[in-house]
């Protein structure tokens, strides 16, 4: 099983484009690994990274848009998967870091070991990959470069990862710099 920070580093090494990251530890870890103007860090709004990512993808069809989500977040907003599946944005890649817990709020179980998000992804029109090892992730990231979305990459990660530092950018500034990066 991968460590969250390792998975984020590998993803960042292999992608180029705007990232909408889920609230809590995922945004904090992304911020700590590599802060970019094209990273939209969710501050609150649990479960809505997928909805915001869909909107960004639909309005920016010339850019590949990446969502960095968690199992707890996507289970809070399963309806977004059906909407993404129906609208089928070809430029959307949805990563789900699955540690089977709401790590940011104390580690309560999400039950993603029983409610298999990857199966929901398949029936909602995603091309789905489930990853458990570093080499699998690297291979899939190369494979998807020429594939059309929506693509879901569910990555099983360990529960206790080092928590990134708090995001020191105000929400308004996050929005402004992200919006500006989309124009480039």
C-alpha positions in Angstrom: 0.0 0.0 0.0 1.3 3.5 -0.8 1.9 6.4 1.5 -0.2 9.5 0.7 2.7 11.8 0.1 4.5 9.3 -2.1 1.3 8.9 -4.2 1.0 12.7 -4.5 4.7 13.1 -5.5 4.3 10.5 -8.2 1.1 12.0 -9.5 2.7 15.5 -9.7 5.7 14.1 -11.5 3.5 12.7 -14.2 0.7 15.3 -14.8 0.5 18.9 -16.0 -2.7 20.9 -15.4 -5.0 22.3 -12.9 -5.7 20.3 -9.7 -8.7 20.6 -7.5 -7.9 19.0 -4.2 -10.3 17.8 -1.5 -10.4 19.6 1.8 -8.6 18.4 4.8 -5.3 16.5 4.8 -5.3 16.0 1.0 -5.1 19.7 0.3 -2.6 20.2 3.1 -0.4 17.4 1.8 -0.6 18.7 -1.8 0.3 22.2 -0.6 3.3 20.8 1.4 4.6 18.6 -1.5 4.3 21.3 -4.2 2.4 24.5 -4.1 1.4 25.7 -7.5 -0.9 28.5 -8.7 -2.9 25.9 -10.6 -3.7 24.0 -7.4 -7.1 24.8 -6.1 -7.1 23.9 -2.4 -10.5 23.2 -0.9 -10.9 24.9 2.4 -14.1 23.3 3.8 -16.9 22.2 1.4 -16.3 18.5 2.1 -17.2 16.3 -0.9 -17.3 19.1 -3.5 -13.9 18.7 -5.2 -15.5 16.4 -7.8 -18.3 18.9 -8.5 -15.9 21.9 -8.8 -13.5 19.8 -10.9 -16.3 18.9 -13.3 -17.2 22.6 -13.7 -13.6 23.5 -14.4 -13.2 20.6 -16.9 -16.4 21.7 -18.8 -15.3 25.3 -19.0 -11.7 24.5 -20.0 -11.9 21.8 -22.6 -8.4 22.5 -23.9 -6.9 21.6 -20.5 -6.7 18.3 -18.7 -8.2 18.8 -15.3 -7.3 16.7 -12.3 -9.3 16.1 -9.1 -7.4 14.9 -6.1 -10.1 13.4 -3.9 -10.4 11.2 -0.8 -12.6 8.2 -0.2 -14.5 10.1 2.6 -15.0 13.1 0.3 -16.3 11.2 -2.7 -18.6 9.2 -0.5 -20.1 12.5 0.7 -21.0 13.4 -2.9 -21.6 10.2 -4.8 -24.1 12.1 -7.0 -21.2 13.9 -8.7 -20.0 10.6 -10.1 -23.3 10.1 -12.0 -23.2 13.7 -13.3 -19.6 13.3 -14.4 -20.5 10.0 -16.1 -23.5 11.5 -18.0 -21.6 14.6 -19.1 -18.4 12.6 -19.8 -15.8 15.3 -19.9 -12.9 13.9 -22.0 -10.4 16.0 -20.2 -11.1 14.9 -16.6 -9.0 12.6 -14.5 -10.2 11.8 -11.0 -7.8 10.5 -8.4 -9.2 9.0 -5.2 -6.8 8.4 -2.4 -8.5 5.7 -0.4 -7.3 5.0 3.1 -10.7 3.7 4.3 -11.0 6.5 6.8 -12.0 10.1 7.4 -8.4 10.8 8.3 -8.8 14.6 8.7 -11.5 14.3 11.3 -10.0 11.6 13.5 -9.9 8.4 11.5 -13.5 7.3 11.5 -14.0 4.5 9.0 -15.6 5.3 5.6 -16.4 1.7 4.8 -14.8 2.1 1.4 -13.6 -1.5 1.8 -17.3 -2.6 1.5 -18.7 0.3 -0.7 -16.3 -0.1 -3.6 -16.0 3.3 -5.2 -14.2 1.9 -8.2 -17.3 -0.2 -9.0 -19.5 2.8 -8.8 -17.1 4.6 -11.1 -17.4 1.8 -13.7 -21.2 1.9 -13.7 -21.2 5.7 -14.0 -19.1 5.7 -17.2 -15.6 6.2 -16.0 -12.6 4.3 -17.2 -11.4 2.9 -13.9 -8.0 1.9 -12.5 -7.4 0.6 -9.0 -3.8 1.0 -7.8 -2.1 -0.6 -4.8 1.7 -0.3 -5.7 4.0 2.5 -6.9 4.9 0.7 -10.1 1.2 0.2 -11.0 0.6 4.0 -10.4 3.6 5.0 -12.6 2.4 2.6 -15.4 -1.2 3.9 -15.3 -0.1 7.5 -15.3 1.8 6.9 -18.6 -1.1 4.9 -20.1 -3.7 7.6 -19.5 -1.7 10.3 -21.3 -3.5 9.5 -24.5 -6.8 8.3 -23.1 -10.0 10.3 -23.0 -11.9 10.8 -19.8 -13.5 10.6 -17.5 -10.9 8.5 -15.9 -10.9 7.4 -12.2 -7.7 6.2 -10.6 -8.4 4.8 -7.1 -5.2 4.5 -5.1 -5.2 2.5 -1.9 -3.0 4.3 0.6 -2.0 3.7 4.2 -4.0 5.3 7.0 -1.3 7.2 8.9 0.6 9.5 6.6 2.6 12.6 7.6 0.2 15.5 7.7 1.2 18.5 5.6 1.4 22.0 6.9 -1.7 24.2 7.0 -2.4 26.2 3.9 -1.2 29.7 4.5 -3.0 31.3 1.5 -6.3 32.9 2.1 -9.3 31.3 0.2 -9.8 34.5 -1.9 -6.2 34.4 -3.0 -6.4 30.7 -3.8 -9.4 31.4 -6.1 -7.7 34.4 -7.8 -4.4 32.7 -8.6 -6.2 29.5 -9.7 -8.5 31.5 -12.0 -5.5 33.4 -13.4 -3.6 30.1 -14.1 -6.5 28.8 -16.2 -6.1 31.7 -18.6 -2.5 30.7 -19.4 
